[in-house]
Amino acid sequence: MKGSIERVTAVINGGIPDRAPLFDLLRNDAVIEHFAGTPLTVENAPRVVNEAFVHAVDATRSMRLPGSEGTVILENGRERRNSRWTSWTAHKQYGDSENYAAAKQAELESSDPCAWNEENQRSLEEGLRRHREETVQRGDFFFMPGAGSPGLTGIYEEVGLESFSYYLADCPGVITELLEHNTARIVTRYEHYPEDHGQIVGFTCDDLAFNSGPLISPVWLREHYFPGLKRITDAMHKKGIKLFFHSDGNLNPVLDDLVEAGIDGLNPIEILAGMDVGNIHKRHPDLFMSGGIDVSQLLPFGKPADVADVVKKTLDDAEGRIMIGSTTELHNDVPLENFLALRNAVLEYRY
């Protein structure tokens, strides 16, 4: 949409835009077809999905394409079940904590996260160039580049939370070594960013919480997770890049820790988990947010008028420090009229 880059940039940099940017992940056939003006198929998805995004919202962090449903076996032997918009990969089995620790130790010893060579530099610069070109090709639209994190989510998702809990109890040193390895790798990459990298923000994801609160003790996170995150944000800030952090769930017990670790933005502000846009803004007025409109109950089951009212209140509470969207992704259970109510309320609102 016209002015998207300017208004998203304004929010990221602490300014007041002409209106709140719309930020979302579109995983909704009806919404995509409405804004692209054509039926969506697996075959035409690359063109149609992109067309819908640039007309429906101002920014996103991911453009997923619909796929064919079915089950495939990956090269590593794990099963992946694919649906139209999502997939589920079977957890990797290590048998016991001893085998897990041995396998991960071998992985850690096989690579140096701080190593860097000419090929790494060429790959980095090619990725930056490709992102700039793709952004230009999309037109007046803001696409968030990936940033990287200590990688806690990747560690526990590989094996599932139950097995991860045993490994964290039985071989905690391996878990912290994995976090350190991931952190060192990301910091090394940012240390080699060229001066003309052209990025103002990077998006990263580490899901740290359930709806009830952090999935690991805040004490453990403060000792083993947040210092690594701080090293990454420091490396990014030295290059003039802000960090936009994603985590579902109730982050209230560790929100101050996230801000102290240097994050600049927070997504998706999961309302039904107890997150509150107004409260977050009062606690940390310099933090920009995105999301804030409940996609668990309100958007799928509420009335358009109710959606519009919540959007307006959320905009009032954020005082210009938010990019409005669903609390994670606009899935297929959200009726088109409810997304249009959200969007129209944003378009009509003025600071």
Backbone torsions as a table, in degrees:
resi	resn	phi	psi	omega
1	MET	NA	152.3	-177.8
2	LYS	-59.9	128.7	178.5
3	GLY	87.1	5.2	-175.6
4	SER	-59.1	-49.1	-175.9
5	ILE	-62.0	-41.7	-178.5
6	GLU	-65.5	-42.9	-176.2
7	ARG	-74.5	-35.3	176.3
8	VAL	-65.7	-44.4	178.8
9	THR	-60.3	-38.6	179.2
10	ALA	-61.0	-45.5	-179.4
11	VAL	-64.5	-44.1	-179.5
12	ILE	-60.5	-38.8	-175.4
13	ASN	-91.4	7.0	175.1
14	GLY	89.5	11.4	178.5
15	GLY	-94.8	178.0	177.6
16	ILE	-106.6	118.5	-179.4
17	PRO	-79.8	173.9	176.5
18	ASP	-63.5	-32.5	172.5
19	ARG	-156.3	168.4	179.0
20	ALA	-67.5	135.4	173.3
21	PRO	-69.4	150.4	172.6
22	LEU	-95.2	124.3	-177.5
23	PHE	-128.7	121.9	-179.5
24	ASP	-161.9	166.2	170.8
25	LEU	-106.9	118.1	-177.5
26	LEU	-92.4	109.3	175.1
27	ARG	-125.6	44.0	-169.5
28	ASN	-135.0	112.8	-175.4
29	ASP	-59.2	-45.1	-175.8
30	ALA	-64.0	-41.8	180.0
31	VAL	-66.7	-45.1	-179.0
32	ILE	-62.4	-45.5	-178.6
33	GLU	-66.6	-35.2	179.0
34	HIS	-62.8	-46.0	-174.3
35	PHE	-85.9	-21.8	175.6
36	ALA	-87.6	-21.4	178.1
37	GLY	75.2	22.6	-179.3
38	THR	-156.4	152.7	177.2
39	PRO	-62.2	147.6	-178.6
40	LEU	-99.2	128.0	174.8
41	THR	-127.6	166.7	176.0
42	VAL	-61.3	-36.4	-176.0
43	GLU	-71.0	-41.3	-176.7
44	ASN	-94.3	4.5	-173.1
45	ALA	-55.6	-43.0	-178.9
46	PRO	-54.9	-39.4	-179.7
47	ARG	-80.2	-45.1	-172.5
48	VAL	-70.8	-42.2	179.5
49	VAL	-63.0	-45.2	178.1
50	ASN	-60.7	-42.7	179.6
51	GLU	-60.7	-40.9	-179.6
52	ALA	-66.2	-44.0	-178.5
53	PHE	-58.8	-47.9	-173.6
54	VAL	-70.1	-16.3	176.8
55	HIS	-100.0	-24.6	-173.3
56	ALA	-91.6	-37.9	-173.4
57	VAL	-135.4	170.5	178.9
58	ASP	-92.2	-25.2	-173.8
59	ALA	-158.8	158.4	173.9
60	THR	-154.6	172.7	174.4
61	ARG	-114.5	-8.9	-176.4
62	SER	-159.5	133.9	173.0
63	MET	-113.4	92.8	178.4
64	ARG	-83.8	145.0	177.9
65	LEU	-104.7	146.4	176.7
66	PRO	-67.8	150.6	-178.9
67	GLY	-129.4	176.4	177.4
68	SER	-82.0	140.9	-179.2
69	GLU	-79.3	147.4	179.5
70	GLY	152.2	179.1	-178.5
71	THR	-118.3	134.8	177.8
72	VAL	-129.1	155.6	175.0
73	ILE	-105.2	121.5	-177.9
74	LEU	-76.4	169.2	-178.7
75	GLU	-60.4	-29.9	179.5
76	ASN	-83.3	4.3	176.3
77	GLY	89.9	-5.4	-178.8
78	ARG	-83.5	147.0	-179.4
79	GLU	-85.8	137.4	174.1
80	ARG	-123.5	126.4	177.5
81	ARG	-103.0	121.4	-176.8
82	ASN	-105.9	132.4	168.3
83	SER	-114.0	-172.7	-174.4
84	ARG	-60.7	-43.4	-174.3
85	TRP	-117.3	-9.1	-177.0
86	THR	-136.2	170.7	173.7
87	SER	-146.0	156.8	177.5
88	TRP	-131.9	127.4	179.8
89	THR	-109.6	131.6	-179.6
90	ALA	-59.6	143.7	179.2
91	HIS	-67.7	146.8	177.8
92	LYS	-77.3	138.0	-177.6
93	GLN	-103.6	127.5	177.8
94	TYR	-112.8	-6.6	177.0
95	GLY	90.8	-61.1	179.1
96	ASP	-154.7	176.8	-175.9
97	SER	-64.5	-35.6	-179.4
98	GLU	-63.7	-44.2	178.3
99	ASN	-66.4	-39.8	178.5
100	TYR	-61.2	-48.0	-178.3
101	ALA	-61.6	-41.2	-179.8
102	ALA	-65.4	-42.6	-179.5
103	ALA	-65.6	-43.5	-178.4
104	LYS	-70.7	-35.4	177.2
105	GLN	-63.5	-38.3	177.4
106	ALA	-64.9	-40.1	177.0
107	GLU	-62.1	-44.5	-178.5
108	LEU	-62.7	-39.0	-177.5
109	GLU	-76.8	-13.9	-176.1
110	SER	-85.0	-9.5	-177.9
111	SER	-145.9	148.9	177.0
112	ASP	-104.2	111.1	-175.8
113	PRO	-65.9	-17.8	-178.9
114	CYS	-96.6	-2.7	-179.8
115	ALA	-68.9	143.8	-179.5
116	TRP	-150.7	139.2	179.4
117	ASN	-142.8	-176.9	-177.1
118	GLU	-62.9	-35.3	179.4
119	GLU	-66.8	-40.1	174.9
120	ASN	-59.1	-42.5	-178.3
121	GLN	-66.9	-41.7	178.0
122	ARG	-62.5	-42.5	-179.6
123	SER	-64.0	-42.4	178.5
124	LEU	-61.0	-49.9	-177.1
125	GLU	-67.4	-33.3	176.8
126	GLU	-67.1	-40.0	177.3
127	GLY	-63.5	-41.6	177.6
128	LEU	-64.5	-42.2	179.2
129	ARG	-63.7	-43.2	-179.4
130	ARG	-63.7	-39.4	178.6
131	HIS	-64.3	-41.3	178.2
132	ARG	-62.1	-42.8	-178.5
133	GLU	-67.0	-42.2	179.6
134	GLU	-65.1	-36.1	178.0
135	THR	-63.4	-43.7	178.8
136	VAL	-63.5	-41.3	-178.6
137	GLN	-65.1	-31.9	179.7
138	ARG	-74.5	-16.5	179.5
139	GLY	88.1	-144.8	-174.3
140	ASP	-80.9	78.3	-173.1
141	PHE	-156.1	139.8	-175.7
142	PHE	-104.6	118.3	179.2
143	PHE	-111.5	118.9	-176.2
144	MET	-74.5	122.1	174.8
145	PRO	-75.6	154.1	177.4
146	GLY	-72.3	153.4	-176.6
147	ALA	-119.2	-45.1	-174.4
148	GLY	104.2	155.8	-175.9
149	SER	-151.8	178.0	173.4
150	PRO	-61.4	-15.4	169.5
151	GLY	81.6	29.9	180.0
152	LEU	-61.3	-42.2	-178.3
153	THR	-59.7	-44.9	179.6
154	GLY	-61.6	-34.8	-180.0
155	ILE	-66.5	-48.5	-176.5
156	TYR	-81.3	-26.5	179.1
157	GLU	-70.7	-27.6	179.9
158	GLU	-60.4	-38.1	-173.3
159	VAL	-113.8	-11.3	-175.5
160	GLY	90.7	151.5	-173.8
161	LEU	-64.6	-34.1	-178.9
162	GLU	-64.9	-51.1	179.1
163	SER	-64.2	-40.2	178.2
164	PHE	-56.8	-39.7	-179.4
165	SER	-62.1	-39.9	176.7
166	TYR	-65.6	-44.1	-178.5
167	TYR	-65.0	-37.2	179.1
168	LEU	-64.4	-33.3	178.2
169	ALA	-78.9	-39.5	-172.5
170	ASP	-86.7	-35.3	-178.1
171	CYS	-139.1	62.6	-175.2
172	PRO	-61.4	-30.2	-179.6
173	GLY	-61.3	-34.8	179.2
174	VAL	-66.9	-41.2	179.3
175	ILE	-61.7	-45.5	-178.9
176	THR	-68.7	-32.5	175.6
177	GLU	-65.5	-38.8	176.9
178	LEU	-63.0	-43.1	176.9
179	LEU	-61.4	-42.9	179.3
180	GLU	-64.1	-41.4	179.4
181	HIS	-61.0	-47.1	179.4
182	ASN	-62.6	-42.9	-179.1
183	THR	-62.8	-46.7	-179.3
184	ALA	-61.9	-37.7	179.4
185	ARG	-64.4	-44.5	-179.3
186	ILE	-67.6	-43.2	179.2
187	VAL	-61.1	-42.8	178.7
188	THR	-59.6	-41.3	179.3
189	ARG	-62.1	-45.3	-179.3
190	TYR	-68.4	-30.4	177.1
191	GLU	-63.3	-21.6	-178.6
192	HIS	-103.9	9.6	175.5
193	TYR	-63.7	133.3	175.6
194	PRO	-68.9	159.5	-177.8
195	GLU	-64.1	-28.9	-178.2
196	ASP	-97.1	36.4	-175.3
197	HIS	-64.4	-31.1	173.2
198	GLY	80.5	8.6	-178.8
199	GLN	-101.8	142.3	175.5
200	ILE	-111.6	-13.5	-176.6
201	VAL	-154.7	151.8	173.0
202	GLY	-134.2	144.0	-176.8
203	PHE	-105.1	134.3	175.8
204	THR	-137.7	157.2	-176.2
205	CYS	-131.6	128.7	165.7
206	ASP	-145.8	106.1	-179.5
207	ASP	-73.7	114.2	-173.5
208	LEU	-105.9	-5.5	-168.7
209	ALA	-144.5	150.7	163.9
210	PHE	-86.7	178.7	172.9
211	ASN	-63.6	-26.3	-177.9
212	SER	-85.9	-14.0	-178.6
213	GLY	145.6	-174.2	-177.0
214	PRO	-55.7	140.8	-178.6
215	LEU	-79.1	-13.6	173.5
216	ILE	-130.2	152.5	-179.8
217	SER	-50.1	130.9	174.6
218	PRO	-55.1	-31.1	178.4
219	VAL	-63.1	-44.7	177.9
220	TRP	-64.1	-43.7	179.6
221	LEU	-60.8	-40.1	-179.7
222	ARG	-66.7	-30.9	-178.9
223	GLU	-85.4	-37.5	-168.4
224	HIS	-116.1	-20.3	-176.3
225	TYR	-106.5	-54.0	-173.0
226	PHE	-63.3	-33.6	175.5
227	PRO	-60.7	-38.0	176.9
228	GLY	-67.2	-41.8	177.0
229	LEU	-60.4	-39.4	178.9
230	LYS	-63.1	-39.7	177.7
231	ARG	-62.9	-36.4	178.6
232	ILE	-69.9	-46.6	179.5
233	THR	-63.5	-37.2	177.0
234	ASP	-61.1	-43.9	179.6
235	ALA	-63.9	-38.5	178.6
236	MET	-69.0	-44.9	-178.8
237	HIS	-62.1	-33.7	177.1
238	LYS	-62.5	-25.6	177.4
239	LYS	-97.0	7.9	178.5
240	GLY	75.9	25.4	-177.0
241	ILE	-114.3	132.8	177.4
242	LYS	-91.1	155.1	179.9
243	LEU	-108.3	124.6	178.5
244	PHE	-105.2	112.7	-168.9
245	PHE	-106.7	134.4	178.1
246	HIS	-113.0	131.0	165.6
247	SER	-154.2	131.0	171.7
248	ASP	-71.5	173.0	170.1
249	GLY	88.7	-173.2	-178.2
250	ASN	-89.3	101.9	-178.4
251	LEU	-95.7	3.2	-175.2
252	ASN	-53.3	-41.1	-179.2
253	PRO	-66.7	-18.6	-178.2
254	VAL	-124.3	12.0	-179.0
255	LEU	-60.3	-44.1	178.9
256	ASP	-61.7	-36.0	179.0
257	ASP	-66.3	-40.3	177.7
258	LEU	-61.7	-44.5	-179.5
259	VAL	-67.4	-40.5	177.4
260	GLU	-64.4	-28.3	176.3
261	ALA	-75.9	-7.4	171.0
262	GLY	105.6	6.6	179.4
263	ILE	-64.7	149.1	-179.0
264	ASP	-106.3	-25.7	-179.0
265	GLY	-140.7	157.4	-177.2
266	LEU	-136.5	137.2	-179.8
267	ASN	-140.3	144.6	6.5
268	PRO	-109.8	9.5	179.8
269	ILE	58.9	71.5	-173.0
270	GLU	-76.9	103.3	-170.7
271	ILE	-62.3	-45.8	-176.8
272	LEU	-70.9	-9.1	174.4
273	ALA	-91.9	0.9	177.9
274	GLY	101.9	3.6	176.4
275	MET	-79.0	143.9	-176.2
276	ASP	-137.7	122.9	-175.5
277	VAL	-58.8	-47.0	-178.4
278	GLY	-63.2	-41.9	179.2
279	ASN	-64.7	-43.6	179.0
280	ILE	-62.1	-42.9	-178.9
281	HIS	-64.3	-38.5	178.3
282	LYS	-67.4	-40.1	-179.3
283	ARG	-69.5	-38.8	-174.4
284	HIS	-139.8	77.7	-173.1
285	PRO	-63.5	-20.3	179.4
286	ASP	-85.8	-10.6	-178.8
287	LEU	-77.6	127.6	173.1
288	PHE	-91.9	154.1	-175.5
289	MET	-127.8	163.1	167.3
290	SER	-145.2	151.0	-176.3
291	GLY	102.9	-132.4	172.6
292	GLY	89.1	-6.9	179.7
293	ILE	-112.4	114.0	-170.6
294	ASP	-56.9	125.0	179.8
295	VAL	-106.8	4.4	176.9
296	SER	-86.9	-39.1	-177.7
297	GLN	-127.3	-51.3	-173.0
298	LEU	-62.1	-55.8	-175.5
299	LEU	-67.5	-39.6	178.3
300	PRO	-73.6	-36.4	-167.7
301	PHE	-120.1	-11.3	-178.9
302	GLY	-77.7	172.1	176.0
303	LYS	-89.4	150.4	179.4
304	PRO	-51.8	-40.3	-179.9
305	ALA	-63.8	-37.0	178.1
306	ASP	-66.6	-41.0	177.5
307	VAL	-59.6	-47.6	-178.9
308	ALA	-60.5	-41.2	180.0
309	ASP	-63.3	-42.5	-179.7
310	VAL	-66.4	-40.1	178.1
311	VAL	-59.5	-47.0	-178.6
312	LYS	-63.5	-41.0	178.1
313	LYS	-65.0	-40.6	179.7
314	THR	-62.8	-41.2	177.7
315	LEU	-64.8	-40.6	176.1
316	ASP	-60.3	-46.0	-175.7
317	ASP	-66.1	-33.5	-175.1
318	ALA	-83.1	-19.4	177.6
319	GLU	51.3	45.5	175.1
320	GLY	89.1	0.3	-175.9
321	ARG	-103.0	33.7	-177.6
322	ILE	-144.6	147.1	166.1
323	MET	-107.2	117.1	-170.3
324	ILE	-79.4	140.1	175.3
325	GLY	-177.9	-175.2	179.8
326	SER	-71.9	161.1	178.6
327	THR	-82.4	63.0	169.6
328	THR	134.0	-72.3	-177.8
329	GLU	-150.4	150.7	-179.1
330	LEU	-87.1	92.0	-174.5
331	HIS	-84.6	177.4	-171.3
332	ASN	-71.7	-11.7	178.0
333	ASP	-80.9	-6.7	179.8
334	VAL	-85.7	119.1	178.3
335	PRO	-65.1	146.9	179.0
336	LEU	-54.6	-41.6	-176.3
337	GLU	-63.4	-28.9	179.3
338	ASN	-76.0	-36.0	174.1
339	PHE	-67.7	-39.0	178.4
340	LEU	-63.4	-35.5	177.1
341	ALA	-65.5	-42.4	176.1
342	LEU	-59.9	-51.0	-175.6
343	ARG	-63.6	-45.0	-178.3
344	ASN	-65.7	-36.1	178.0
345	ALA	-63.4	-38.0	178.0
346	VAL	-68.5	-45.4	-177.6
347	LEU	-63.6	-30.0	-177.3
348	GLU	-86.9	-18.7	-174.7
349	TYR	-79.7	138.6	175.9
350	ARG	-132.2	139.6	178.7
351	TYR	-75.3	NA	NA
